Amino acid sequence: MVKLIALLKRKTGMSREEFKRRWLIDHTKLSSQLPDCREYRINISLDHQPDGDGVEPLYDGTAELWWDSVATMERCFSTEIAGIAGRDADAFCDIRIHIFTEEFSVIHGGKAVQPPQLRTTP
């Protein structure tokens, strides 16, 4: 399983509430159609941040998307709907950083997993 982690910063002048609505309501109408995507989660930044309440975070949210393999993910990215979804995200984001990752569980179901299982990248 491979995971894409995306870090997003809203367009300059866009409120945090508008960014949230645009991403969760409008954009997901497109992004939820990505072929062979196993799971898709959106995480929106809170008003409370490590440096205090109301402090502007570096990013306004993250997305997590899962595929069975790098090849499956890359096939997905080559589709028309992926291109449309990417252009739509660019319309409400000044920054979109993608990191391709492999997940390792450290705590699962409230219990520590000792040690995390090493495996080869798919």
Secondary structure, DSSP 4 states (H G I P E B T S, - for coil): -EEEEEEEEEPTT--HHHHHHIIIIIIHHHHTT-TT--EEEEEEPPSEETTEETPPPS-SEEEEEEES-HHHHHHHHTSHHHHHHHHHHHHHEEEEEEEEE----SEETTEE-SSPPP----
